[in-house]
């Protein structure tokens, strides 16, 4: 995905849970925190 001025966005750092955990990008509740394999393994281990 690229904008008119040549910058690309990263959908993984779109906040989907505003009171969620802090992401490495500085945002909170990023999609990447819930959709990558490491996060999935942590969620499964908790249950």
C-alpha positions in Angstrom: 0.0 0.0 0.0 1.5 3.4 -1.0 0.2 6.9 -0.7 0.3 9.6 -3.3 3.6 11.0 -1.9 5.3 7.5 -1.9 4.9 6.6 1.8 3.5 3.2 2.7 1.3 2.3 5.6 1.4 -0.8 7.7 -1.9 -2.3 8.6 -0.4 -4.3 11.4 0.0 -1.1 13.4 -3.6 -0.1 13.2 -5.1 0.1 16.7 -7.9 -2.4 17.2 -8.1 -2.3 21.0 -7.5 1.2 22.3 -6.9 0.0 25.9 -4.8 -3.0 24.8 -1.2 -3.7 25.4 1.6 -1.3 24.4 3.2 -2.0 21.0 6.8 -1.6 20.1 5.7 1.2 17.7 4.4 3.2 20.6 0.8 2.7 19.8 -1.6 0.6 21.9 -3.7 -2.4 20.8 -2.1 -2.8 17.4 -3.5 -5.5 15.1 0.0 -7.0 15.0 -0.1 -7.7 18.7 -3.1 -10.0 18.2 -2.3 -11.6 14.8 1.3 -12.7 14.9 2.3 -16.2 15.8 4.1 -15.2 19.0 1.0 -13.5 20.3 -1.2 -16.3 19.3 1.0 -18.8 21.3 0.9 -16.5 24.4 -2.9 -16.3 24.2 -3.2 -20.1 23.8 -0.8 -20.7 26.7 -2.9 -18.5 29.0 -6.0 -20.7 28.5 
